[in-house]
Every structure is written in C-alpha cells, then in structure tokens.
Amino acid sequence: MQLISDIFHVLLSLPSQHVIFGTLSTIFCIAAAWIYSHGSNSLKTIFLETSSWLVLINEMLFQINMIYYGTWSVKTSLPLEMCYISAILIPVYTRNRNFRLLKNWLFFAGFGGSFFAFLNTNLSEMSQIYISIHYFFAHGLVV
C-alpha cells in the first residue's frame, strides 16, 4: 500500500502541464495502438507514413522555433537523446519494416524511453508551449 501512496505523491508533485499533456498523449497513444492493431494492412501503411511525416515536421518546426527565439545551440538543440533518435528512425522503419536491429532499437530504446518520459519529464520549465508539444508529440509518436 505504501508503494501506491508513493506513486500517487510523485504524480501530484509533477507540474500540471506535464500531467495534462501526459494524460492526453497517453489517451492518443492508446487510441492509435487500438486503431493500428485492428486496421487493415493499407491502414497500417497510411498510419506509419503519416507518423513518419509528422515526426520530421515536428522536429523541423522545433528547430525553427529554437532559431527564431534565439535559443538554438549545438549542445542543447540537436535531437541526440535516445527518444528523439528513435522518433527520427520511424521514417527509416517505415521503409525497412523487416530490419530486426531497428525493431529492437525502437522497442527497447524508443518505446521504453518514451514511455518513461511520460512519467518523468526532463523539462525544467514549460513556459514555451511549443517545447512541451514537441516533447510529448515526439515521445507519443515513438510509443
């Protein structure tokens, strides 16, 4: 019972925006997984193609946003974290679905990291709404 209480206190200590965006992202992820698992092969292809484009557009808009606000830097702005690398690998996966190493990467590094990003954020401030959207959108697409 103590464990459940501790988990509840951790959730209460999260920033409210994180809880809201995390909840919405989780709902969208569950809905997308259900649609994908019950869809035809053509629907699955459309879903993966759309996700591929959304990942690339999301990352490009984020980089443009950082440049526009003058906060872009090589040290902090490049998508070199495992979750963002996994998100950018979605278009590669769409073209090479039978590549076992890529499947392993997306499952262990991508899914695991993105799932836990919903539970624990690395965003210290959420003043710019687009940073939050980029964060949850990129992680949600990987999940």
Secondary structure, DSSP 8 states (H G I E B T S, - for coil): -HHHHHHHHHHHHS-HHHHHHHHHHHHHHHHHHHHHHHS-HHHHHHHHHHHHHHHHHHHHHHHHHHHHTT---HHHHS--SHHHHHHHTHHHHHH-TT-HHHHHHIIIIIIHHHHHHHHS---S---SHHHHHHHHHHHHHH-
